Amino acid sequence: MYIPNPLHLTRLAVRSARGRHRTFRVPESSPRRRELDELWTRAFGDAPPTGLLRDLFPDRWARFHTRGPADAAFDIDAAKTLRGLLDDLPWEGHSDLRMIVEDYGVLDMAGGWSKSVPVDSFAWRKLPVDEDGIAVAYYWASEWPSPQAVNQAFLKIVAEEGYAVLTDKEVTWAFVPYWAGVDIIFPSSQERDEFVNAHRDLLAPHPSDL
């Protein structure tokens, strides 16, 4: 008699609850994908669009908190603070943004976790996340998401229901929000210092604090 693996059953339940997964076999073959590839590589090399950016570019990185003392702020307030920080970054006309959404495969327990992030996207990159190459991260990119889509994405991210990275049209900085704040990778250490001086009220006592 066949006895199902409990872990497999758990994964099936998770997949069923999450519904459609954002996975793809190969990235899109298009000028827009090649353009984003070139711009991202110029700014960040081979680094993935994740929180690892802060470790790879420490001289250009700063962390800001959106939850306030004791992480007491409500999700909607944290999302509004994220929006305010994003709007204070330099980007052309405050209309040309790129959003990169991360998701995982069907066999991964984290699979489907970003499907609720509202974005009209194209298949950009597929990267292994472990040495064996079994776990794979799928990155979907969106050109010029609407302000409403960005705001909805922030609400999902602070509720830990998705993950996305935002950048400007020319990919000169990376805005990496998480449930309690945001890591920002600036074009230069000078621009980081100027931004930090203007937003000291959102800094943590120690940069590594969540």
Secondary structure, DSSP 8 states (H G I E B T S, - for coil): -----HHHHHHHHHHHHH-S----SS---SHHHHHHHHHHHHHHTT--SSTTHHHH-GGGEEEEESS-GGG---HHHHHHHHHHHHHHS--GGGT-EEEEEEEE-TTSTTTTTTTTS----EEEEEEE-STTS-SEEEEEEEES--HHHHHHHHHHHHTTS--EEEEETT---EEEEETTEEEEE-SSHHHHHHHHHHTGGG--SSTT--
